[in-house]
Amino acid sequence: MKHVLSRVQTHWDWRAAGNFVLGGAGCGLLAVAVLESRTRPHRRLR
């Protein structure tokens, strides 16, 4: 079986940096939304 060598990325392009930052922000926003929806009662809009 041939071994695959992993390579450390030496520089970031803008797309990779955006995916890293916005992906983390989206995951954090989802986690906060789930936690808040479980701790606060729902209110109906009039």
PyMOL Python script that loads the backbone (N, CA, C, O; Angstrom):
from pymol import cmd

cmd.read_pdbstr("""\
ATOM      1  N   MET A   1       0.847  -1.182   0.000  1.00  0.00           N
ATOM      2  CA  MET A   1       0.000   0.000   0.000  1.00  0.00           C
ATOM      3  C   MET A   1       0.895   1.249   0.000  1.00  0.00           C
ATOM      4  O   MET A   1       1.874   1.331   0.741  1.00  0.00           O
ATOM      5  N   LYS A   2       0.546   2.176  -0.816  1.00  0.00           N
ATOM      6  CA  LYS A   2       1.338   3.389  -0.950  1.00  0.00           C
ATOM      7  C   LYS A   2       0.955   4.381   0.152  1.00  0.00           C
ATOM      8  O   LYS A   2      -0.226   4.637   0.388  1.00  0.00           O
ATOM      9  N   HIS A   3       1.961   4.930   0.815  1.00  0.00           N
ATOM     10  CA  HIS A   3       1.694   5.909   1.864  1.00  0.00           C
ATOM     11  C   HIS A   3       1.501   7.295   1.253  1.00  0.00           C
ATOM     12  O   HIS A   3       2.206   7.696   0.327  1.00  0.00           O
ATOM     13  N   VAL A   4       0.538   7.998   1.794  1.00  0.00           N
ATOM     14  CA  VAL A   4       0.277   9.358   1.335  1.00  0.00           C
ATOM     15  C   VAL A   4       0.934  10.306   2.322  1.00  0.00           C
ATOM     16  O   VAL A   4       0.643  10.278   3.517  1.00  0.00           O
ATOM     17  N   LEU A   5       1.812  11.134   1.815  1.00  0.00           N
ATOM     18  CA  LEU A   5       2.482  12.092   2.686  1.00  0.00           C
ATOM     19  C   LEU A   5       1.626  13.343   2.818  1.00  0.00           C
ATOM     20  O   LEU A   5       1.185  13.918   1.824  1.00  0.00           O
ATOM     21  N   SER A   6       1.398  13.755   4.065  1.00  0.00           N
ATOM     22  CA  SER A   6       0.661  14.997   4.266  1.00  0.00           C
ATOM     23  C   SER A   6       1.633  16.162   4.193  1.00  0.00           C
ATOM     24  O   SER A   6       2.798  16.052   4.577  1.00  0.00           O
ATOM     25  N   ARG A   7       1.140  17.245   3.705  1.00  0.00           N
ATOM     26  CA  ARG A   7       1.977  18.420   3.509  1.00  0.00           C
ATOM     27  C   ARG A   7       1.357  19.575   4.281  1.00  0.00           C
ATOM     28  O   ARG A   7       0.158  19.826   4.163  1.00  0.00           O
ATOM     29  N   VAL A   8       2.146  20.267   5.054  1.00  0.00           N
ATOM     30  CA  VAL A   8       1.664  21.420   5.803  1.00  0.00           C
ATOM     31  C   VAL A   8       1.557  22.594   4.845  1.00  0.00           C
ATOM     32  O   VAL A   8       2.470  22.879   4.070  1.00  0.00           O
ATOM     33  N   GLN A   9       0.408  23.268   4.920  1.00  0.00           N
ATOM     34  CA  GLN A   9       0.204  24.408   4.037  1.00  0.00           C
ATOM     35  C   GLN A   9       1.081  25.568   4.499  1.00  0.00           C
ATOM     36  O   GLN A   9       1.032  25.965   5.663  1.00  0.00           O
ATOM     37  N   THR A  10       1.869  26.101   3.601  1.00  0.00           N
ATOM     38  CA  THR A  10       2.811  27.159   3.970  1.00  0.00           C
ATOM     39  C   THR A  10       2.220  28.552   3.832  1.00  0.00           C
ATOM     40  O   THR A  10       2.750  29.497   4.416  1.00  0.00           O
ATOM     41  N   HIS A  11       1.142  28.709   3.081  1.00  0.00           N
ATOM     42  CA  HIS A  11       0.497  30.012   2.956  1.00  0.00           C
ATOM     43  C   HIS A  11      -1.004  29.809   2.791  1.00  0.00           C
ATOM     44  O   HIS A  11      -1.460  28.752   2.354  1.00  0.00           O
ATOM     45  N   TRP A  12      -1.749  30.822   3.144  1.00  0.00           N
ATOM     46  CA  TRP A  12      -3.202  30.766   3.035  1.00  0.00           C
ATOM     47  C   TRP A  12      -3.637  31.679   1.897  1.00  0.00           C
ATOM     48  O   TRP A  12      -3.145  32.799   1.764  1.00  0.00           O
ATOM     49  N   ASP A  13      -4.550  31.198   1.092  1.00  0.00           N
ATOM     50  CA  ASP A  13      -5.141  32.103   0.122  1.00  0.00           C
ATOM     51  C   ASP A  13      -6.425  32.674   0.740  1.00  0.00           C
ATOM     52  O   ASP A  13      -6.866  32.218   1.795  1.00  0.00           O
ATOM     53  N   TRP A  14      -7.005  33.647   0.095  1.00  0.00           N
ATOM     54  CA  TRP A  14      -8.166  34.325   0.674  1.00  0.00           C
ATOM     55  C   TRP A  14      -9.363  33.393   0.810  1.00  0.00           C
ATOM     56  O   TRP A  14     -10.119  33.503   1.775  1.00  0.00           O
ATOM     57  N   ARG A  15      -9.546  32.494  -0.118  1.00  0.00           N
ATOM     58  CA  ARG A  15     -10.677  31.575  -0.035  1.00  0.00           C
ATOM     59  C   ARG A  15     -10.543  30.644   1.156  1.00  0.00           C
ATOM     60  O   ARG A  15     -11.521  30.409   1.865  1.00  0.00           O
ATOM     61  N   ALA A  16      -9.361  30.114   1.389  1.00  0.00           N
ATOM     62  CA  ALA A  16      -9.137  29.231   2.530  1.00  0.00           C
ATOM     63  C   ALA A  16      -9.305  29.985   3.842  1.00  0.00           C
ATOM     64  O   ALA A  16      -9.892  29.460   4.788  1.00  0.00           O
ATOM     65  N   ALA A  17      -8.796  31.206   3.906  1.00  0.00           N
ATOM     66  CA  ALA A  17      -8.944  32.000   5.124  1.00  0.00           C
ATOM     67  C   ALA A  17     -10.409  32.322   5.386  1.00  0.00           C
ATOM     68  O   ALA A  17     -10.859  32.274   6.530  1.00  0.00           O
ATOM     69  N   GLY A  18     -11.153  32.647   4.341  1.00  0.00           N
ATOM     70  CA  GLY A  18     -12.584  32.929   4.496  1.00  0.00           C
ATOM     71  C   GLY A  18     -13.362  31.709   4.948  1.00  0.00           C
ATOM     72  O   GLY A  18     -14.241  31.814   5.804  1.00  0.00           O
ATOM     73  N   ASN A  19     -13.048  30.559   4.385  1.00  0.00           N
ATOM     74  CA  ASN A  19     -13.715  29.328   4.805  1.00  0.00           C
ATOM     75  C   ASN A  19     -13.426  29.020   6.267  1.00  0.00           C
ATOM     76  O   ASN A  19     -14.313  28.580   6.997  1.00  0.00           O
ATOM     77  N   PHE A  20     -12.204  29.245   6.691  1.00  0.00           N
ATOM     78  CA  PHE A  20     -11.823  28.976   8.075  1.00  0.00           C
ATOM     79  C   PHE A  20     -12.564  29.906   9.036  1.00  0.00           C
ATOM     80  O   PHE A  20     -13.145  29.448  10.020  1.00  0.00           O
ATOM     81  N   VAL A  21     -12.544  31.188   8.755  1.00  0.00           N
ATOM     82  CA  VAL A  21     -13.159  32.179   9.656  1.00  0.00           C
ATOM     83  C   VAL A  21     -14.678  32.071   9.635  1.00  0.00           C
ATOM     84  O   VAL A  21     -15.308  31.982  10.689  1.00  0.00           O
ATOM     85  N   LEU A  22     -15.267  32.078   8.447  1.00  0.00           N
ATOM     86  CA  LEU A  22     -16.723  32.072   8.359  1.00  0.00           C
ATOM     87  C   LEU A  22     -17.314  30.713   8.719  1.00  0.00           C
ATOM     88  O   LEU A  22     -18.434  30.637   9.223  1.00  0.00           O
ATOM     89  N   GLY A  23     -16.577  29.656   8.467  1.00  0.00           N
ATOM     90  CA  GLY A  23     -17.050  28.337   8.886  1.00  0.00           C
ATOM     91  C   GLY A  23     -17.111  28.224  10.400  1.00  0.00           C
ATOM     92  O   GLY A  23     -18.061  27.662  10.945  1.00  0.00           O
ATOM     93  N   GLY A  24     -16.114  28.749  11.073  1.00  0.00           N
ATOM     94  CA  GLY A  24     -16.118  28.756  12.537  1.00  0.00           C
ATOM     95  C   GLY A  24     -17.208  29.649  13.091  1.00  0.00           C
ATOM     96  O   GLY A  24     -17.845  29.310  14.088  1.00  0.00           O
ATOM     97  N   ALA A  25     -17.429  30.794  12.448  1.00  0.00           N
ATOM     98  CA  ALA A  25     -18.475  31.712  12.904  1.00  0.00           C
ATOM     99  C   ALA A  25     -19.855  31.082  12.713  1.00  0.00           C
ATOM    100  O   ALA A  25     -20.726  31.210  13.574  1.00  0.00           O
ATOM    101  N   GLY A  26     -20.048  30.406  11.589  1.00  0.00           N
ATOM    102  CA  GLY A  26     -21.337  29.760  11.333  1.00  0.00           C
ATOM    103  C   GLY A  26     -21.611  28.635  12.315  1.00  0.00           C
ATOM    104  O   GLY A  26     -22.742  28.472  12.773  1.00  0.00           O
ATOM    105  N   CYS A  27     -20.601  27.870  12.636  1.00  0.00           N
ATOM    106  CA  CYS A  27     -20.754  26.776  13.597  1.00  0.00           C
ATOM    107  C   CYS A  27     -21.057  27.335  14.985  1.00  0.00           C
ATOM    108  O   CYS A  27     -21.911  26.808  15.697  1.00  0.00           O
ATOM    109  N   GLY A  28     -20.361  28.396  15.365  1.00  0.00           N
ATOM    110  CA  GLY A  28     -20.612  29.031  16.666  1.00  0.00           C
ATOM    111  C   GLY A  28     -22.007  29.617  16.739  1.00  0.00           C
ATOM    112  O   GLY A  28     -22.673  29.501  17.768  1.00  0.00           O
ATOM    113  N   LEU A  29     -22.462  30.243  15.669  1.00  0.00           N
ATOM    114  CA  LEU A  29     -23.807  30.812  15.630  1.00  0.00           C
ATOM    115  C   LEU A  29     -24.863  29.724  15.757  1.00  0.00           C
ATOM    116  O   LEU A  29     -25.856  29.909  16.460  1.00  0.00           O
ATOM    117  N   LEU A  30     -24.667  28.612  15.097  1.00  0.00           N
ATOM    118  CA  LEU A  30     -25.600  27.495  15.191  1.00  0.00           C
ATOM    119  C   LEU A  30     -25.642  26.939  16.610  1.00  0.00           C
ATOM    120  O   LEU A  30     -26.720  26.648  17.127  1.00  0.00           O
ATOM    121  N   ALA A  31     -24.489  26.789  17.239  1.00  0.00           N
ATOM    122  CA  ALA A  31     -24.437  26.269  18.606  1.00  0.00           C
ATOM    123  C   ALA A  31     -25.144  27.210  19.584  1.00  0.00           C
ATOM    124  O   ALA A  31     -25.887  26.754  20.452  1.00  0.00           O
ATOM    125  N   VAL A  32     -24.920  28.501  19.449  1.00  0.00           N
ATOM    126  CA  VAL A  32     -25.579  29.477  20.331  1.00  0.00           C
ATOM    127  C   VAL A  32     -27.081  29.471  20.101  1.00  0.00           C
ATOM    128  O   VAL A  32     -27.847  29.555  21.061  1.00  0.00           O
ATOM    129  N   ALA A  33     -27.517  29.374  18.858  1.00  0.00           N
ATOM    130  CA  ALA A  33     -28.949  29.344  18.555  1.00  0.00           C
ATOM    131  C   ALA A  33     -29.621  28.132  19.185  1.00  0.00           C
ATOM    132  O   ALA A  33     -30.721  28.240  19.726  1.00  0.00           O
ATOM    133  N   VAL A  34     -28.963  26.985  19.117  1.00  0.00           N
ATOM    134  CA  VAL A  34     -29.531  25.770  19.715  1.00  0.00           C
ATOM    135  C   VAL A  34     -29.610  25.911  21.230  1.00  0.00           C
ATOM    136  O   VAL A  34     -30.631  25.575  21.830  1.00  0.00           O
ATOM    137  N   LEU A  35     -28.552  26.401  21.849  1.00  0.00           N
ATOM    138  CA  LEU A  35     -28.553  26.562  23.304  1.00  0.00           C
ATOM    139  C   LEU A  35     -29.581  27.588  23.758  1.00  0.00           C
ATOM    140  O   LEU A  35     -30.272  27.366  24.752  1.00  0.00           O
ATOM    141  N   GLU A  36     -29.692  28.689  23.058  1.00  0.00           N
ATOM    142  CA  GLU A  36     -30.664  29.719  23.427  1.00  0.00           C
ATOM    143  C   GLU A  36     -32.095  29.228  23.232  1.00  0.00           C
ATOM    144  O   GLU A  36     -32.972  29.567  24.026  1.00  0.00           O
ATOM    145  N   SER A  37     -32.341  28.450  22.208  1.00  0.00           N
ATOM    146  CA  SER A  37     -33.700  27.973  21.968  1.00  0.00           C
ATOM    147  C   SER A  37     -34.132  26.983  23.046  1.00  0.00           C
ATOM    148  O   SER A  37     -35.327  26.819  23.292  1.00  0.00           O
ATOM    149  N   ARG A  38     -33.182  26.332  23.681  1.00  0.00           N
ATOM    150  CA  ARG A  38     -33.526  25.385  24.745  1.00  0.00           C
ATOM    151  C   ARG A  38     -33.690  26.073  26.096  1.00  0.00           C
ATOM    152  O   ARG A  38     -34.378  25.535  26.963  1.00  0.00           O
ATOM    153  N   THR A  39     -33.092  27.227  26.306  1.00  0.00           N
ATOM    154  CA  THR A  39     -33.136  27.881  27.605  1.00  0.00           C
ATOM    155  C   THR A  39     -34.214  28.946  27.722  1.00  0.00           C
ATOM    156  O   THR A  39     -34.622  29.284  28.833  1.00  0.00           O
ATOM    157  N   ARG A  40     -34.680  29.478  26.612  1.00  0.00           N
ATOM    158  CA  ARG A  40     -35.698  30.542  26.655  1.00  0.00           C
ATOM    159  C   ARG A  40     -37.018  30.017  26.118  1.00  0.00           C
ATOM    160  O   ARG A  40     -37.050  29.266  25.143  1.00  0.00           O
ATOM    161  N   PRO A  41     -38.110  30.419  26.762  1.00  0.00           N
ATOM    162  CA  PRO A  41     -39.421  30.000  26.229  1.00  0.00           C
ATOM    163  C   PRO A  41     -39.727  30.734  24.921  1.00  0.00           C
ATOM    164  O   PRO A  41     -39.258  31.848  24.689  1.00  0.00           O
ATOM    165  N   HIS A  42     -40.505  30.095  24.097  1.00  0.00           N
ATOM    166  CA  HIS A  42     -40.862  30.671  22.808  1.00  0.00           C
ATOM    167  C   HIS A  42     -41.949  31.702  23.004  1.00  0.00           C
ATOM    168  O   HIS A  42     -42.853  31.503  23.816  1.00  0.00           O
ATOM    169  N   ARG A  43     -41.877  32.799  22.274  1.00  0.00           N
ATOM    170  CA  ARG A  43     -42.923  33.810  22.304  1.00  0.00           C
ATOM    171  C   ARG A  43     -43.554  33.901  20.942  1.00  0.00           C
ATOM    172  O   ARG A  43     -42.866  33.830  19.924  1.00  0.00           O
ATOM    173  N   ARG A  44     -44.850  34.057  20.919  1.00  0.00           N
ATOM    174  CA  ARG A  44     -45.553  34.207  19.646  1.00  0.00           C
ATOM    175  C   ARG A  44     -45.535  35.667  19.231  1.00  0.00           C
ATOM    176  O   ARG A  44     -45.662  36.565  20.064  1.00  0.00           O
ATOM    177  N   LEU A  45     -45.378  35.893  17.944  1.00  0.00           N
ATOM    178  CA  LEU A  45     -45.459  37.238  17.417  1.00  0.00           C
ATOM    179  C   LEU A  45     -46.916  37.582  17.171  1.00  0.00           C
ATOM    180  O   LEU A  45     -47.699  36.740  16.731  1.00  0.00           O
ATOM    181  N   ARG A  46     -47.266  38.804  17.452  1.00  0.00           N
ATOM    182  CA  ARG A  46     -48.672  39.199  17.246  1.00  0.00           C
ATOM    183  C   ARG A  46     -48.919  39.599  15.832  1.00  0.00           C
ATOM    184  O   ARG A  46     -50.043  39.959  15.481  1.00  0.00           O
TER     185      ARG A  46
END
""", "prot")
cmd.dss("prot")
cmd.show_as("cartoon", "prot")
cmd.util.cbc("prot")
cmd.orient("prot")
